[in-house]
Amino acid sequence: MSPNLEWREPHIVPLDRSVEPRIRAVIAGKAKPPGSLGRIEDLAAQLALMWHPDIPRANKATLLVFAGDHGLTEEGVSAYPSAVTPAMVRTFLAGRASANAFSAATGVDIRVVDAGVAVDLPEHANLIGAKIRKGTANAARGPAMSSAEANAALAQGHRLACEAIDGGADIVAIGEMGIGNSASAALLMHRLAPAPLIDCIGAGAGQDEAGMAKKRAALERAAARTAASAPLEVLSEFGGLEIAMMAGAIFGAAARRRPVMIDGFIASSAALVAIRMRPAVQDYCIFAHRSAERGHSLMLASMKAAPLLELGMRLGEGTGAVLAIPLLRAASRLFTDVAALEDVLTGKI
Amino acid sequence: MSPNLEWREPHIVPLDRSVEPRIRAVIAGKAKPPGSLGRIEDLAAQLALMWHPDIPRANKATLLVFAGDHGLTEEGVSAYPSAVTPAMVRTFLAGRASANAFSAATGVDIRVVDAGVAVDLPEHANLIGAKIRKGTANAARGPAMSSAEANAALAQGHRLACEAIDGGADIVAIGEMGIGNSASAALLMHRLAPAPLIDCIGAGAGQDEAGMAKKRAALERAAARTAASAPLEVLSEFGGLEIAMMAGAIFGAAARRRPVMIDGFIASSAALVAIRMRPAVQDYCIFAHRSAERGHSLMLASMKAAPLLELGMRLGEGTGAVLAIPLLRAASRLFTDVAALEDVLTGKI
């Protein structure tokens, strides 16, 4: 078990929107019809606001994949057994998962974090041991974790994002692996979006109709068990450890004034926790893609978030987050690479 | 002027869909829930079909930016004067345009091709001289180019794509720069989609209402002038030289059985020409993004094409094409990098 760092919510500075008109004027003055780069221009402005008064940079990116297990799997909420979580951690460490492939394709560093896998994992140079406990408790029967454990997970996530940034990352991306975590995310969404529970439950990694009935019944029991509505309390009640750690990582990126690329349904539930705790962190969140998981669109809408990509993906692992990173890199280069239209038209280029 | 290569439509081998079930089974057997990578899986299958029986690869990519001028600008169809075309060519060569920035962000080689800029351009190591003529004739008054010129442009485009691939590119991306070319593309779309002319005309680089009226009137005169409907004839009637050369590049990529990433409205009009000439080339086309240019959605629908990205972009230059290249790279790595689920579950990884 890792040392229980103490969590104290970091100071988050909201973006100073008063300088946005100046930044927008710079973008509009580039050698292209005004507005012709659409959402890339919005990304460029958001990034410039984070870096202000410095010129933004978005080259080096680190994907943190947080792994954790879920006591809820006892209720049959997932199509796969918990043993798949450590098996996939081994696959990440062997460089053989989709997240590795996509990270290699986009030049992103990938780090795997044991946030709370239910079994002991062998040491590995690329595995960050930050286990809070061996999986959450079964949230259908009681709190998934203690308040102290939720706080420790937040603190670890914060630390890891800060370390990535202090180590040179311009962008932090967050993804996860945890059998059962779409159930946990659905409960967080239900209470924090908020939204009717039924609209929050999807097939996750691929539940069939019978499995979906079990998932719905278990989540109804979990929801009925507690009226918790404060974000930290909801997080402790419903888990998971990897979700709590992702929420902490979002705080870390925001504290460092750097962008955090949010993956799909599960990572977005971590963003929902972080944003409900401290709305200003959203200024630093970039929602990478719209997952095919039922509920993601409504979850995004509850944060007024418009994702960049829509590719029908629903894998997790940070695969969607990584695919959006080139868009952010392209946006940053508007400031450093692209000439002003005036210089082109007056023959200075 | 470049030598008039003779155009003879190359032999295009359609993808052999009979092997698709085998390819889909490989993808489905990877260490992830089946179907969970959505459109990335479709891309992977398309790429594998192109490379069959070899393992697909999608690393090195070359963006060819074709530049050409348009006689139609005499009619006031564009918000910008023709002089902007060579000014932007200089900007590409100086590495200071959006296309350069996005290519740098995604690790794509960029080459600029003078397909038919109206003025002489100084020699430059990164400029490929393939000028067919100094801009098209005014298509509102007569054919934009002769049939021989259209054929020469197709041949040059074919040659350049083949050279890029023979030089090591796994992917060819096509983009353009040409003041007035959204007018030319609208006419091609009108006749080849086919679609009512009014639905094909958009603001291009940014026409105001008065400019749009001029554009509509000029294009109505051009359309009324000829009843041409055969693709090559339509291409000669309405231009442009850069569009013809992009159509040739699509043939070149298809002949080499390699993917060609199609940019926005103008590049898609080149795809429309190529596909109407020879439907099998579409197997090798990947439509990168949905442009904000009015008409693009209908044009894509006329080819039953579903673009990968939707970012509200309408710049051209290949900026959209380049941004989709990481998706194709990620798709290709499913075959080379990602373990089979069976190997993960049996502990072989």
HADDOCK unambig.tbl for C-alpha pairs under 7 A between the chains (distance, minus, plus):
assign (segid A and resid 31 and name CA) (segid B and resid 97 and name CA) 6.69 0.50 0.50
assign (segid A and resid 32 and name CA) (segid B and resid 315 and name CA) 6.95 0.50 0.50
assign (segid A and resid 33 and name CA) (segid B and resid 205 and name CA) 5.78 0.50 0.50
assign (segid A and resid 33 and name CA) (segid B and resid 206 and name CA) 6.73 0.50 0.50
assign (segid A and resid 36 and name CA) (segid B and resid 313 and name CA) 5.36 0.50 0.50
assign (segid A and resid 36 and name CA) (segid B and resid 314 and name CA) 4.92 0.50 0.50
assign (segid A and resid 36 and name CA) (segid B and resid 315 and name CA) 5.08 0.50 0.50
assign (segid A and resid 37 and name CA) (segid B and resid 312 and name CA) 6.85 0.50 0.50
assign (segid A and resid 37 and name CA) (segid B and resid 313 and name CA) 4.46 0.50 0.50
assign (segid A and resid 37 and name CA) (segid B and resid 314 and name CA) 6.34 0.50 0.50
assign (segid A and resid 37 and name CA) (segid B and resid 315 and name CA) 6.26 0.50 0.50
assign (segid A and resid 38 and name CA) (segid B and resid 311 and name CA) 5.89 0.50 0.50
assign (segid A and resid 38 and name CA) (segid B and resid 312 and name CA) 4.43 0.50 0.50
assign (segid A and resid 38 and name CA) (segid B and resid 313 and name CA) 4.61 0.50 0.50
assign (segid A and resid 39 and name CA) (segid B and resid 311 and name CA) 5.32 0.50 0.50
assign (segid A and resid 39 and name CA) (segid B and resid 312 and name CA) 6.11 0.50 0.50
assign (segid A and resid 87 and name CA) (segid B and resid 344 and name CA) 6.17 0.50 0.50
assign (segid A and resid 87 and name CA) (segid B and resid 345 and name CA) 6.78 0.50 0.50
assign (segid A and resid 90 and name CA) (segid B and resid 349 and name CA) 6.84 0.50 0.50
assign (segid A and resid 91 and name CA) (segid B and resid 344 and name CA) 6.88 0.50 0.50
assign (segid A and resid 91 and name CA) (segid B and resid 349 and name CA) 6.12 0.50 0.50
assign (segid A and resid 96 and name CA) (segid B and resid 337 and name CA) 5.56 0.50 0.50
assign (segid A and resid 96 and name CA) (segid B and resid 338 and name CA) 4.61 0.50 0.50
assign (segid A and resid 96 and name CA) (segid B and resid 339 and name CA) 5.24 0.50 0.50
assign (segid A and resid 97 and name CA) (segid B and resid 31 and name CA) 6.70 0.50 0.50
assign (segid A and resid 97 and name CA) (segid B and resid 338 and name CA) 5.07 0.50 0.50
assign (segid A and resid 97 and name CA) (segid B and resid 339 and name CA) 6.42 0.50 0.50
assign (segid A and resid 98 and name CA) (segid B and resid 334 and name CA) 6.88 0.50 0.50
assign (segid A and resid 98 and name CA) (segid B and resid 338 and name CA) 5.78 0.50 0.50
assign (segid A and resid 101 and name CA) (segid B and resid 330 and name CA) 6.41 0.50 0.50
assign (segid A and resid 101 and name CA) (segid B and resid 333 and name CA) 5.60 0.50 0.50
assign (segid A and resid 101 and name CA) (segid B and resid 334 and name CA) 6.78 0.50 0.50
assign (segid A and resid 101 and name CA) (segid B and resid 337 and name CA) 5.62 0.50 0.50
assign (segid A and resid 101 and name CA) (segid B and resid 338 and name CA) 6.50 0.50 0.50
assign (segid A and resid 102 and name CA) (segid B and resid 330 and name CA) 4.89 0.50 0.50
assign (segid A and resid 105 and name CA) (segid B and resid 326 and name CA) 6.42 0.50 0.50
assign (segid A and resid 105 and name CA) (segid B and resid 329 and name CA) 5.56 0.50 0.50
assign (segid A and resid 105 and name CA) (segid B and resid 330 and name CA) 5.19 0.50 0.50
assign (segid A and resid 106 and name CA) (segid B and resid 326 and name CA) 6.19 0.50 0.50
assign (segid A and resid 205 and name CA) (segid B and resid 33 and name CA) 5.78 0.50 0.50
assign (segid A and resid 206 and name CA) (segid B and resid 33 and name CA) 6.73 0.50 0.50
assign (segid A and resid 309 and name CA) (segid B and resid 309 and name CA) 6.55 0.50 0.50
assign (segid A and resid 311 and name CA) (segid B and resid 38 and name CA) 5.90 0.50 0.50
assign (segid A and resid 311 and name CA) (segid B and resid 39 and name CA) 5.31 0.50 0.50
assign (segid A and resid 312 and name CA) (segid B and resid 37 and name CA) 6.86 0.50 0.50
assign (segid A and resid 312 and name CA) (segid B and resid 38 and name CA) 4.43 0.50 0.50
assign (segid A and resid 312 and name CA) (segid B and resid 39 and name CA) 6.09 0.50 0.50
assign (segid A and resid 313 and name CA) (segid B and resid 36 and name CA) 5.37 0.50 0.50
assign (segid A and resid 313 and name CA) (segid B and resid 37 and name CA) 4.46 0.50 0.50
assign (segid A and resid 313 and name CA) (segid B and resid 38 and name CA) 4.62 0.50 0.50
assign (segid A and resid 314 and name CA) (segid B and resid 36 and name CA) 4.93 0.50 0.50
assign (segid A and resid 314 and name CA) (segid B and resid 37 and name CA) 6.34 0.50 0.50
assign (segid A and resid 315 and name CA) (segid B and resid 32 and name CA) 6.96 0.50 0.50
assign (segid A and resid 315 and name CA) (segid B and resid 36 and name CA) 5.09 0.50 0.50
assign (segid A and resid 315 and name CA) (segid B and resid 37 and name CA) 6.26 0.50 0.50
assign (segid A and resid 323 and name CA) (segid B and resid 326 and name CA) 6.98 0.50 0.50
assign (segid A and resid 323 and name CA) (segid B and resid 327 and name CA) 6.63 0.50 0.50
assign (segid A and resid 326 and name CA) (segid B and resid 105 and name CA) 6.43 0.50 0.50
assign (segid A and resid 326 and name CA) (segid B and resid 106 and name CA) 6.19 0.50 0.50
assign (segid A and resid 326 and name CA) (segid B and resid 323 and name CA) 6.99 0.50 0.50
assign (segid A and resid 327 and name CA) (segid B and resid 323 and name CA) 6.65 0.50 0.50
assign (segid A and resid 329 and name CA) (segid B and resid 105 and name CA) 5.58 0.50 0.50
assign (segid A and resid 330 and name CA) (segid B and resid 101 and name CA) 6.42 0.50 0.50
assign (segid A and resid 330 and name CA) (segid B and resid 102 and name CA) 4.88 0.50 0.50
assign (segid A and resid 330 and name CA) (segid B and resid 105 and name CA) 5.19 0.50 0.50
assign (segid A and resid 333 and name CA) (segid B and resid 101 and name CA) 5.61 0.50 0.50
assign (segid A and resid 334 and name CA) (segid B and resid 98 and name CA) 6.89 0.50 0.50
assign (segid A and resid 334 and name CA) (segid B and resid 101 and name CA) 6.78 0.50 0.50
assign (segid A and resid 337 and name CA) (segid B and resid 96 and name CA) 5.56 0.50 0.50
assign (segid A and resid 337 and name CA) (segid B and resid 101 and name CA) 5.61 0.50 0.50
assign (segid A and resid 338 and name CA) (segid B and resid 96 and name CA) 4.60 0.50 0.50
assign (segid A and resid 338 and name CA) (segid B and resid 97 and name CA) 5.08 0.50 0.50
assign (segid A and resid 338 and name CA) (segid B and resid 98 and name CA) 5.78 0.50 0.50
assign (segid A and resid 338 and name CA) (segid B and resid 101 and name CA) 6.49 0.50 0.50
assign (segid A and resid 339 and name CA) (segid B and resid 96 and name CA) 5.23 0.50 0.50
assign (segid A and resid 339 and name CA) (segid B and resid 97 and name CA) 6.43 0.50 0.50
assign (segid A and resid 344 and name CA) (segid B and resid 87 and name CA) 6.17 0.50 0.50
assign (segid A and resid 344 and name CA) (segid B and resid 91 and name CA) 6.86 0.50 0.50
assign (segid A and resid 345 and name CA) (segid B and resid 87 and name CA) 6.78 0.50 0.50
assign (segid A and resid 349 and name CA) (segid B and resid 90 and name CA) 6.84 0.50 0.50
assign (segid A and resid 349 and name CA) (segid B and resid 91 and name CA) 6.11 0.50 0.50
